[in-house]
């Protein structure tokens, strides 16, 4: 699978270009996905996760705060700055909704999803 195909299948970047976004790294039925939200101040991690699950034809209860459930396991959540043009991604913070933050394991998975990017993080 080419890098372009891998990015389009496993990574979703925001539609608009804003400096600060929320992100979700989740395993859905054995595959890892990174989804970056569109609106930091109005979009919750649960909405990002629900949209991703829906796009994969999986049901997901947005009111649940479980880190693991039928067909999914949340690996990392928090905030990020993404510069698609320069291929730079910086991850930090945590999800207050889910009480999970950027993890070492999550960053290693993200680096695998974005192999030619500069991926940085702060715990």
DSSP file (Angstrom, degrees, kcal/mol; ACC not computed):
  #  RESIDUE AA STRUCTURE BP1 BP2  ACC     N-H-->O    O-->H-N    N-H-->O    O-->H-N    TCO  KAPPA ALPHA  PHI   PSI    X-CA   Y-CA   Z-CA
    1    1 A X              0   0    0      0, 0.0     2,-0.0     0, 0.0     0, 0.0   0.000 360.0 360.0 360.0 130.6    0.0    0.0    0.0
    2    2 A X     >  -     0   0    0      1,-0.1     4,-2.6     4,-0.0     5,-0.2  -0.272 360.0-111.9 -70.4 161.1    1.4    3.4   -1.0
    3    3 A X  H  > S+     0   0    0      1,-0.2     4,-2.8     2,-0.2     5,-0.2   0.897 119.4  53.2 -60.2 -40.8    1.9    6.1    1.6
    4    4 A X  H  > S+     0   0    0      2,-0.2     4,-2.2     1,-0.2    -1,-0.2   0.907 110.6  46.1 -62.2 -42.1   -0.9    8.2   -0.1
    5    5 A X  H  > S+     0   0    0      2,-0.2     4,-1.8     1,-0.2    -1,-0.2   0.907 112.4  51.1 -65.4 -41.6   -3.3    5.2    0.1
    6    6 A X  H  X S+     0   0    0     -4,-2.6     4,-2.8     1,-0.2     5,-0.4   0.920 110.4  48.9 -62.1 -44.7   -2.3    4.6    3.7
    7    7 A X  H  X S+     0   0    0     -4,-2.8     4,-2.1     1,-0.2    -1,-0.2   0.923 111.9  47.8 -61.9 -44.8   -2.9    8.2    4.7
    8    8 A X  H  < S+     0   0    0     -4,-2.2    -1,-0.2    -5,-0.2    -2,-0.2   0.812 118.6  41.1 -69.2 -27.8   -6.3    8.4    3.0
    9    9 A X  H  < S+     0   0    0     -4,-1.8    -2,-0.2    -5,-0.2    -1,-0.2   0.885 129.4  22.6 -84.5 -41.2   -7.4    5.1    4.6
   10   10 A X  H  < S+     0   0    0     -4,-2.8    24,-2.7    -5,-0.2     2,-0.4   0.537 114.2  59.9-109.7  -8.9   -6.0    5.5    8.2
   11   11 A X  E  <  -a   34   0A   0     -4,-2.1     2,-0.5    -5,-0.4    24,-0.2  -0.982  52.8-170.8-129.1 131.9   -5.6    9.3    8.8
   12   12 A X  E     -a   35   0A   0     22,-2.4    24,-2.8    -2,-0.4     2,-0.2  -0.977   9.8-166.5-121.5 119.1   -8.2   12.0    8.7
   13   13 A X        -     0   0    0     -2,-0.5    25,-0.1    22,-0.2    24,-0.0  -0.614  34.8 -85.0 -97.0 161.8   -7.0   15.6    8.8
   14   14 A X        -     0   0    0     23,-0.2    -1,-0.1    -2,-0.2    24,-0.1  -0.257  26.0-132.3 -66.4 153.3   -9.3   18.6    9.5
   15   15 A X  S    S+     0   0    0     -3,-0.1     2,-0.2     2,-0.0    -1,-0.1   0.856  91.3  46.7 -71.6 -36.4  -11.2   20.3    6.6
   16   16 A X  S    S-     0   0    0     22,-0.1     2,-0.9     2,-0.0    -2,-0.1  -0.648  89.5-113.5-105.7 164.7  -10.1   23.7    7.7
   17   17 A X        +     0   0    0     -2,-0.2     2,-0.3    66,-0.0    21,-0.1  -0.836  49.5 151.9-102.4 102.8   -6.7   25.0    8.7
   18   18 A X        -     0   0    0     -2,-0.9    64,-0.4    64,-0.1    -4,-0.1  -0.891  47.6-126.5-124.6 158.8   -6.6   25.9   12.3
   19   19 A X  S    S+     0   0    0     -2,-0.3     2,-0.5     1,-0.2    63,-0.2   0.848  91.6  42.5 -75.0 -34.1   -3.7   25.9   14.6
   20   20 A X        +     0   0    0     61,-0.1    20,-0.6    59,-0.0     2,-0.3  -0.956  65.5 163.4-125.0 127.9   -5.1   23.8   17.4
   21   21 A X  E     -B   80   0A   0     59,-2.5    59,-2.7    -2,-0.5     2,-0.3  -0.942  34.3-119.9-136.6 157.4   -7.2   20.7   17.0
   22   22 A X  E     -B   79   0A   0     -2,-0.3    15,-3.0    57,-0.2     2,-0.3  -0.720  34.0-162.2 -89.8 149.5   -8.4   17.7   19.1
   23   23 A X  E     -BC  78  36A   0     55,-2.0    55,-1.4    -2,-0.3     2,-0.4  -0.938  14.0-157.3-134.1 158.9   -7.3   14.3   18.0
   24   24 A X  E     -BC  77  35A   0     11,-2.4    11,-2.7    -2,-0.3     2,-0.5  -0.999   1.2-168.5-133.1 128.9   -8.3   10.7   18.5
   25   25 A X  E     +BC  76  34A   0     51,-2.9    50,-2.7    -2,-0.4    51,-1.8  -0.984  27.2 162.6-114.6 119.5   -6.1    7.6   17.9
   26   26 A X  E     -BC  74  33A   0      7,-2.4     7,-2.8    -2,-0.5     2,-0.6  -0.969  39.7-131.5-140.6 149.3   -8.2    4.5   18.1
   27   27 A X  E     -BC  73  32A   0     46,-2.9    46,-1.8    -2,-0.3     2,-0.6  -0.922  25.2-170.4-100.9 119.6   -8.0    0.9   17.1
   28   28 A X  E >  S-BC  72  31A   0      3,-2.9     3,-1.6    -2,-0.6    44,-0.2  -0.946  70.6 -27.8-113.7 113.2  -11.2   -0.2   15.2
   29   29 A X  T 3  S-     0   0    0     42,-2.2    -1,-0.2    -2,-0.6    43,-0.1   0.870 129.3 -42.5  49.9  44.6  -11.5   -3.9   14.6
   30   30 A X  T 3  S+     0   0    0      1,-0.2     2,-0.4    41,-0.1    -1,-0.3   0.388 118.7 102.5  90.0  -3.0   -7.7   -4.4   14.6
   31   31 A X  E <   - C   0  28A   0     -3,-1.6    -3,-2.9     2,-0.0     2,-0.4  -0.933  65.8-131.1-116.0 138.0   -6.7   -1.4   12.5
   32   32 A X  E     - C   0  27A   0     -2,-0.4     2,-0.4    -5,-0.2    -5,-0.2  -0.711  26.0-175.0 -89.3 135.7   -5.3    1.9   13.9
   33   33 A X  E     - C   0  26A   0     -7,-2.8    -7,-2.4    -2,-0.4     2,-0.5  -0.986  15.9-156.5-132.3 140.3   -6.8    5.2   12.9
   34   34 A X  E     -aC  11  25A   0    -24,-2.7   -22,-2.4    -2,-0.4     2,-0.4  -0.975  15.8-178.8-113.7 125.0   -5.8    8.8   13.5
   35   35 A X  E     -aC  12  24A   0    -11,-2.7   -11,-2.4    -2,-0.5     2,-0.5  -0.990  10.2-161.4-129.1 127.3   -8.6   11.4   13.3
   36   36 A X  E     - C   0  23A   0    -24,-2.8   -13,-0.2    -2,-0.4    43,-0.0  -0.920  20.7-129.1-109.4 128.0   -8.1   15.1   13.8
   37   37 A X        -     0   0    0    -15,-3.0   -23,-0.2    -2,-0.5     3,-0.1  -0.085   4.8-132.7 -71.3 171.5  -11.1   17.2   14.5
   38   38 A X  S    S+     0   0    0      1,-0.2     2,-0.5   -24,-0.1    -1,-0.1   0.755  88.1  38.0 -95.3 -30.3  -12.1   20.4   12.7
   39   39 A X     >  -     0   0    0      1,-0.2     4,-2.2     5,-0.1     3,-0.3  -0.924  56.5-166.7-134.9 108.4  -13.0   22.8   15.6
   40   40 A X  T  4 S+     0   0    0    -20,-0.6    -1,-0.2    -2,-0.5   -19,-0.1   0.912  91.1  42.2 -57.3 -46.6  -11.0   22.8   18.9
   41   41 A X  T  4 S+     0   0    0      1,-0.2    -1,-0.2     3,-0.0   -20,-0.0   0.671 126.4  28.0 -83.0 -16.5  -13.5   24.8   20.8
   42   42 A X  T  4 S+     0   0    0     -3,-0.3     2,-0.6     1,-0.1    -2,-0.2   0.566 101.2  81.0-120.2 -11.8  -16.7   23.2   19.6
   43   43 A X     <  -     0   0    0     -4,-2.2     2,-0.2     4,-0.0    -1,-0.1  -0.870  63.6-150.9-105.8 124.0  -15.9   19.6   18.7
   44   44 A X     >  -     0   0    0     -2,-0.6     4,-1.8     1,-0.1     3,-0.4  -0.510  26.0-116.3 -87.7 156.7  -15.6   17.0   21.5
   45   45 A X  H  > S+     0   0    0      1,-0.2     4,-2.5     2,-0.2     5,-0.2   0.873 116.3  59.3 -58.0 -36.9  -13.4   13.9   21.4
   46   46 A X  H  > S+     0   0    0      1,-0.2     4,-2.5     2,-0.2    -1,-0.2   0.866 104.4  50.0 -61.9 -36.2  -16.6   11.8   21.5
   47   47 A X  H  > S+     0   0    0     -3,-0.4     4,-2.5     2,-0.2    -1,-0.2   0.906 110.0  49.4 -68.6 -41.7  -17.8   13.4   18.3
   48   48 A X  H  X S+     0   0    0     -4,-1.8     4,-2.0     2,-0.2    -2,-0.2   0.932 114.4  46.0 -61.1 -45.5  -14.6   12.8   16.5
   49   49 A X  H  X S+     0   0    0     -4,-2.5     4,-2.7     1,-0.2    -2,-0.2   0.908 112.3  50.0 -64.3 -43.6  -14.6    9.2   17.6
   50   50 A X  H  X S+     0   0    0     -4,-2.5     4,-2.7     1,-0.2    -2,-0.2   0.896 110.1  50.4 -63.9 -40.8  -18.3    8.7   16.6
   51   51 A X  H  X S+     0   0    0     -4,-2.5     4,-2.1     2,-0.2    -1,-0.2   0.904 112.3  47.3 -64.4 -41.0  -17.7   10.2   13.2
   52   52 A X  H  X S+     0   0    0     -4,-2.0     4,-1.0    -5,-0.2    -2,-0.2   0.937 113.0  47.9 -65.8 -46.1  -14.8    7.9   12.6
   53   53 A X  H ><>S+     0   0    0     -4,-2.7     5,-2.9     1,-0.2     3,-0.7   0.919 111.9  50.8 -60.1 -43.6  -16.7    4.8   13.8
   54   54 A X  H ><5S+     0   0    0     -4,-2.7     3,-1.9     1,-0.2    -1,-0.2   0.894 105.0  55.9 -61.4 -40.3  -19.7    5.8   11.6
   55   55 A X  H 3<5S+     0   0    0     -4,-2.1    -1,-0.2     1,-0.3    -2,-0.2   0.750 109.6  47.5 -65.2 -21.6  -17.4    6.1    8.6
   56   56 A X  T <<5S-     0   0    0     -4,-1.0    -1,-0.3    -3,-0.7    -2,-0.2   0.242 120.3-111.2-100.8  10.9  -16.3    2.5    9.2
   57   57 A X  T < 5S+     0   0    0     -3,-1.9     2,-0.4     1,-0.2    -3,-0.2   0.823  74.0 134.6  63.9  34.7  -19.9    1.3    9.6
   58   58 A X      < -     0   0    0     -5,-2.9     2,-0.3    -8,-0.1    -1,-0.2  -0.884  55.1-124.0-111.4 145.7  -19.4    0.6   13.4
   59   59 A X        +     0   0    0     -2,-0.4     2,-0.3    -3,-0.1    -9,-0.0  -0.681  31.7 178.2 -87.5 144.4  -21.9    1.7   16.0
   60   60 A X        -     0   0    0     -2,-0.3     2,-0.8   -10,-0.1     3,-0.0  -0.978  27.4-134.9-149.2 130.9  -20.6    3.8   18.9
   61   61 A X    >   -     0   0    0     -2,-0.3     3,-1.5     1,-0.2    -2,-0.0  -0.781  12.0-160.5 -89.1 109.6  -22.3    5.3   21.9
   62   62 A X  T 3  S+     0   0    0     -2,-0.8    -1,-0.2     1,-0.3   -16,-0.1   0.703  89.2  59.5 -63.5 -19.9  -21.1    9.0   22.2
   63   63 A X  T 3  S+     0   0    0    -17,-0.1    -1,-0.3    -3,-0.0     2,-0.2   0.656  85.0  95.9 -85.2 -14.3  -22.3    9.1   25.8
   64   64 A X    <   -     0   0    0     -3,-1.5     0, 0.0     1,-0.1     0, 0.0  -0.519  52.7-168.3 -74.8 141.2  -20.0    6.2   26.8
   65   65 A X        +     0   0    0     -2,-0.2     2,-0.2     3,-0.0    -1,-0.1   0.105  41.9 133.2-113.5  19.4  -16.6    7.1   28.3
   66   66 A X        -     0   0    0      1,-0.1     8,-0.1     7,-0.0     3,-0.1  -0.509  51.6-148.7 -71.4 136.0  -15.2    3.6   28.1
   67   67 A X  S    S+     0   0    0     -2,-0.2     7,-3.3     1,-0.1     2,-0.3   0.614  84.8  33.0 -78.5 -12.5  -11.7    3.4   26.7
   68   68 A X  E    S+D   73   0A   0      5,-0.2     2,-0.3     3,-0.0     5,-0.2  -0.999  70.0 140.2-145.3 142.3  -12.5    0.0   25.2
   69   69 A X  E >   -D   72   0A   0      3,-2.5     3,-1.6    -2,-0.3     2,-0.5  -0.878  59.0 -30.3-160.4-168.9  -15.6   -1.6   23.9
   70   70 A X  T 3  S-     0   0    0      1,-0.3   -11,-0.1    -2,-0.3     3,-0.1  -0.424 128.3  -8.4 -62.6 111.7  -17.0   -3.8   21.2
   71   71 A X  T 3  S+     0   0    0     -2,-0.5   -42,-2.2     1,-0.1     2,-0.3   0.428 123.3  76.7  84.6   0.0  -14.8   -3.3   18.1
   72   72 A X  E <   -BD  28  69A   0     -3,-1.6    -3,-2.5   -44,-0.2     2,-0.3  -0.990  44.6-177.1-144.8 153.6  -12.8   -0.4   19.5
   73   73 A X  E     -BD  27  68A   0    -46,-1.8   -46,-2.9    -2,-0.3     2,-0.4  -0.923  26.6-135.0-144.9 120.6   -9.9    0.6   21.8
   74   74 A X  E     +B   26   0A   0     -7,-3.3   -48,-0.2    -2,-0.3     3,-0.1  -0.634  24.1 177.8 -76.1 127.5   -8.9    4.2   22.4
   75   75 A X  E     -     0   0A   0    -50,-2.7    31,-0.3    -2,-0.4     2,-0.3   0.761  60.9 -10.4-101.5 -33.2   -5.1    4.4   22.3
   76   76 A X  E     +B   25   0A   0    -51,-1.8   -51,-2.9    30,-0.1    -1,-0.4  -0.959  55.7 179.4-167.3 146.2   -4.5    8.2   22.7
   77   77 A X  E     +B   24   0A   0     24,-0.6    18,-0.3    -2,-0.3     2,-0.3  -0.980  29.6  95.5-148.1 156.6   -6.4   11.5   22.8
   78   78 A X  E     -B   23   0A   0    -55,-1.4   -55,-2.0    -2,-0.3     2,-0.3  -0.965  66.3 -42.6 164.1-142.7   -5.4   15.1   23.3
   79   79 A X  E     -BE  22  92A   0     13,-3.4    13,-2.5    -2,-0.3     2,-0.3  -0.802  46.5-177.0-118.9 159.5   -4.6   18.2   21.3
   80   80 A X  E     -BE  21  91A   0    -59,-2.7   -59,-2.5    -2,-0.3     2,-0.5  -0.997  25.0-143.4-154.9 155.1   -2.4   18.7   18.2
   81   81 A X  E     - E   0  90A   0      9,-2.3     9,-2.6    -2,-0.3     2,-0.4  -0.993  27.7-169.6-114.4 127.4   -1.0   21.2   15.8
   82   82 A X  E     - E   0  89A   0     -2,-0.5     2,-0.5   -64,-0.4     7,-0.2  -0.973  18.3-174.7-123.6 130.4   -0.8   19.9   12.3
   83   83 A X  E  >> - E   0  88A   0      5,-2.9     5,-1.8    -2,-0.4     4,-1.3  -0.863   6.5-178.5-120.7  94.9    1.0   21.5    9.3
   84   84 A X  T  45S+     0   0    0     -2,-0.5     3,-0.2     1,-0.2    -1,-0.1   0.877  80.1  54.8 -62.4 -39.9    0.0   19.3    6.4
   85   85 A X  T  45S+     0   0    0      1,-0.2    -1,-0.2    -3,-0.1    -2,-0.0   0.905 118.4  33.4 -62.0 -42.3    2.1   21.4    3.9
   86   86 A X  T  45S-     0   0    0      2,-0.1    -1,-0.2    -3,-0.1    -2,-0.2   0.515 106.3-126.3 -91.7  -5.8    5.3   21.0    6.0
   87   87 A X  T  <5 +     0   0    0     -4,-1.3    31,-2.6     1,-0.2     2,-0.4   0.940  60.5 141.1  57.5  51.8    4.4   17.5    7.2
   88   88 A X  E   < -Ef  83 118A   0     -5,-1.8    -5,-2.9    29,-0.2     2,-0.4  -0.985  27.2-178.8-124.2 133.9    4.8   18.5   10.9
   89   89 A X  E     -Ef  82 119A   0     29,-2.7    31,-2.9    -2,-0.4     2,-0.5  -0.998   6.1-170.5-135.1 131.4    2.6   17.2   13.7
   90   90 A X  E     -Ef  81 120A   0     -9,-2.6    -9,-2.3    -2,-0.4     2,-0.4  -0.984   8.8-167.2-124.1 122.3    2.9   18.1   17.4
   91   91 A X  E     +Ef  80 121A   0     29,-2.5    31,-1.9    -2,-0.5     2,-0.3  -0.863  20.9 136.7-113.6 141.9    0.8   16.2   19.9
   92   92 A X  E     +Ef  79 122A   0    -13,-2.5   -13,-3.4    -2,-0.4    31,-0.1  -0.963  33.0  40.3-165.3 174.7    0.1   17.2   23.6
   93   93 A X        -     0   0    0     29,-0.5     9,-1.5    -2,-0.3     2,-0.3  -0.211  67.5 -95.6  76.9-161.2   -2.5   17.5   26.3
   94   94 A X  E     -G  101   0B   0      7,-0.2     2,-0.7   -16,-0.1     7,-0.3  -0.939  23.5-100.0-151.7 169.0   -5.3   15.2   27.2
   95   95 A X  E  >> -G  100   0B   0      5,-3.2     4,-1.5   -18,-0.3     5,-1.0  -0.898  22.2-166.4 -96.7 116.7   -9.0   14.5   26.7
   96   96 A X  T  45S+     0   0    0     -2,-0.7    -1,-0.2     1,-0.2     5,-0.0   0.872  89.1  58.6 -67.4 -36.9  -10.9   15.6   29.8
   97   97 A X  T  45S+     0   0    0      1,-0.2    -1,-0.2    -3,-0.1    -2,-0.0   0.895 121.1  23.4 -57.5 -42.9  -13.9   13.6   28.5
   98   98 A X  T  45S-     0   0    0      2,-0.2    -1,-0.2   -31,-0.0    -2,-0.2   0.446  96.3-128.1-109.2  -2.9  -12.0   10.3   28.5
   99   99 A X  T  <5 +     0   0    0     -4,-1.5     2,-0.3     1,-0.2    -3,-0.2   0.907  69.5 119.7  52.9  46.2   -9.3   11.0   31.1
  100  100 A X  E   < -G   95   0B   0     -5,-1.0    -5,-3.2     3,-0.0    -1,-0.2  -0.982  40.4-171.8-136.7 148.4   -6.6    9.8   28.6
  101  101 A X  E     -G   94   0B   0     -2,-0.3   -24,-0.6    -7,-0.3     2,-0.3  -0.561  43.5 -53.1-126.1-169.1   -3.6   11.7   27.2
  102  102 A X        -     0   0    0     -9,-1.5     2,-0.3   -26,-0.2   -26,-0.1  -0.554  61.0-161.1 -68.9 127.4   -0.9   11.4   24.6
  103  103 A X     >  -     0   0    0     -2,-0.3     4,-2.4     1,-0.1     5,-0.2  -0.781  29.5-122.4-113.5 156.8    0.9    8.1   25.2
  104  104 A X  H  > S+     0   0    0     -2,-0.3     4,-2.0     1,-0.2     5,-0.2   0.922 117.1  50.3 -59.2 -44.1    4.3    6.8   24.2
  105  105 A X  H  > S+     0   0    0      1,-0.2     4,-1.9     2,-0.2    -1,-0.2   0.911 109.6  51.4 -60.1 -43.1    2.6    3.8   22.5
  106  106 A X  H  > S+     0   0    0    -31,-0.3     4,-2.6     1,-0.2    -1,-0.2   0.904 107.9  51.2 -61.6 -42.7    0.2    6.2   20.7
  107  107 A X  H  X S+     0   0    0     -4,-2.4     4,-2.6     1,-0.2    -1,-0.2   0.893 108.2  52.1 -64.3 -39.4    3.0    8.4   19.4
  108  108 A X  H  X S+     0   0    0     -4,-2.0     4,-1.4     2,-0.2    -1,-0.2   0.895 111.0  47.9 -63.7 -38.7    4.8    5.3   18.0
  109  109 A X  H  X S+     0   0    0     -4,-1.9     4,-1.7     2,-0.2    -2,-0.2   0.924 110.9  51.0 -66.1 -44.3    1.6    4.3   16.2
  110  110 A X  H  X S+     0   0    0     -4,-2.6     4,-2.1     1,-0.2    -2,-0.2   0.907 106.5  54.5 -60.1 -42.3    1.2    7.8   14.8
  111  111 A X  H  < S+     0   0    0     -4,-2.6    -1,-0.2     1,-0.2     6,-0.2   0.869 107.7  50.9 -59.6 -35.7    4.8    7.8   13.6
  112  112 A X  H >< S+     0   0    0     -4,-1.4     3,-0.5     1,-0.2    -1,-0.2   0.835 111.4  47.1 -69.5 -32.5    3.9    4.6   11.7
  113  113 A X  H 3< S+     0   0    0     -4,-1.7     2,-0.2     1,-0.3    -2,-0.2   0.768 122.1  36.4 -77.5 -26.2    0.8    6.2   10.2
  114  114 A X  T >< S+     0   0    0     -4,-2.1     3,-1.7    -5,-0.2    -1,-0.3  -0.577  74.0 163.8-122.7  65.9    2.8    9.3    9.2
  115  115 A X  T <  S+     0   0    0     -3,-0.5    -1,-0.1     1,-0.3     4,-0.1   0.760  74.1  42.4 -65.0 -28.1    6.2    7.8    8.2
  116  116 A X  T 3  S+     0   0    0      2,-0.1    -1,-0.3    -4,-0.1     2,-0.3   0.142  99.6  96.2-104.6  21.5    7.6   10.8    6.3
  117  117 A X  S <  S-     0   0    0     -3,-1.7     2,-0.8    -6,-0.2   -29,-0.2  -0.701  78.9-117.2-105.2 158.0    6.4   13.4    8.9
  118  118 A X  E     -f   88   0A   0    -31,-2.6   -29,-2.7    -2,-0.3     2,-0.6  -0.876  38.5-171.1 -90.6 108.5    8.1   15.1   11.8
  119  119 A X  E     +f   89   0A   0     -2,-0.8     2,-0.3   -31,-0.2   -29,-0.2  -0.913   9.0 171.5-109.2 122.3    6.0   13.9   14.7
  120  120 A X  E     -f   90   0A   0    -31,-2.9   -29,-2.5    -2,-0.6     2,-0.3  -0.872   5.1-178.5-125.5 159.1    6.7   15.5   18.1
  121  121 A X  E     -f   91   0A   0     -2,-0.3     2,-0.4   -31,-0.2   -29,-0.2  -0.992  18.4-150.3-155.0 162.6    4.9   15.3   21.4
  122  122 A X  E      f   92   0A   0    -31,-1.9   -29,-0.5    -2,-0.3   -20,-0.2  -0.995 360.0 360.0-135.8 127.4    4.9   16.5   24.9
  123  123 A X              0   0    0     -2,-0.4   -31,-0.1   -31,-0.1    -1,-0.1   0.466 360.0 360.0 -79.5 360.0    3.6   14.6   27.9
